[in-house]
Amino acid sequence: MVRNTKDEILHDHNHDGVDRRGFLKCMAWAGTGAFCVMQGGVLKSYSMSRLSDMNPEDMKGELSFVQISDSHMGFNKAANPDVAATLQAAVDKINALSTPPEFLLHTGDISHLSKPEEFDGVEQILKSASAKDIFYVPGEHDVLNDDGKEYLGRFGKGAQPGGWYSFEKKGVHFLGLVNVMNLKAGGLGTLGHEQLEWLERDVKHLKASTPIVVFAHIPLWSVYPEWGWGTEDSAQALAYLKKFGSVTVLNGHIHQTMQKVEGNVTFHTACSTAFPQPKPGEAPSPGPMKVPAEQLRSLLGITDVNYVRGKHALAVVDSTLG
Amino acid sequence: MRKSVFIAGVMLTVMASLGRTALKHEVFAVSAQQEPGSRVEVKIDNFSFGPAAITVSAGTTVTWTNRDDIPHTVVSTEKVFKSKVLDTDEKFSFTFTKAGEYPYFCSIHPKMTGKVVVQ
């Protein structure tokens, strides 16, 4: 659904004359939400508006959860002066789902400046979500001081000292990874030896038929290295997961939805609940993208994930806040 | 007495002119530099340091100002200096006393790099 907006540049923050309407046209696909399902190794996607045509059995799952990302509590600049309101809108969206999710995954940049009151703010708003369990991984904005002491104190209980952890739900194995610590000059996200060795041990004895879900902040594939949108040592992590028939990787960081399928691995990035960012290379830098206020919510969103036992891959559905 | 005063006078004149020549020399050899004790500004905007590479003389104070709408940090790769997180309009200053090369980066967005060369 493409709105008939005037072709005018309202906020030329980057002084680059980029045609925002052209950008928004591309985003319209993601903006209306896509239902993606892999069947027999073939990825099919359907627009959300066609959901009534679909077989409900294809949609139902034994396990459903929602991914949200990049709430950036504390951000208050022009791109979105009220990130608490848009986070609340995301919670309202979650609560309106026909199947309440069993839990939420937050793929990081929970806070904007790692401040305690920012983390408090997010936890407070998420309390009203229908899902009572929330699993977090940190973004680079969450570990700004003291090597992430505040984040680890709050969300690191039961995790490895570095903040990574795994858990199982209805036969699906989840791995929460941390790729935002110890970033090197000129570098990308990094997992590090310790975490990689832990990952290898953690999945070693799982049956190859176990569905795997990996969630981490920075994308585990090279979306756009020039902007730091990638992880240096993710190839090693994926090598340890090679034996599994179904691997779903959920990331955040880039504030837009993107999907890639490589063999048995489906990579998916989520929208932010705070502000959108430009598509790779379409702006001089990956900063907050200002759009007309009435369009903001159509560029923010949540991701609903369903697992049906017996189906090859998880069904991932993005939907926007407005 | 007059002779010694005269000699002293000549010596002073000679020394003064030598001093002036030495000063001129310095200025020519380091044309793009600042005098010690002066200040240099680096602007942080659009995920970059501007200018990314600067050359200053020892004793110069460099001040980074964040004009971007997202926070950044200024961290020396050799751990010589490290700013706290700088939100929009916040500043960080460091006075460079020793000659050398000081590469630095933003620890939040490590693709952002810069260098201060101190002569």
Interface residues (C-beta under 8 A of the other chain):
Chain A: H13 N14 K77 A78 A79 H112 L113 S114 E140 H141 L144 N145 L183 K184 A185 G186 G187 L188 E226 W227 G228 P284 S285 P286 G287 P288
Chain B: N46 F47 S48 D68 D69 I70 P71 T73 V75 T77 K84 V85 D87 T88 P103 Y104 F105 S107 I108 H109 P110 K111 T113
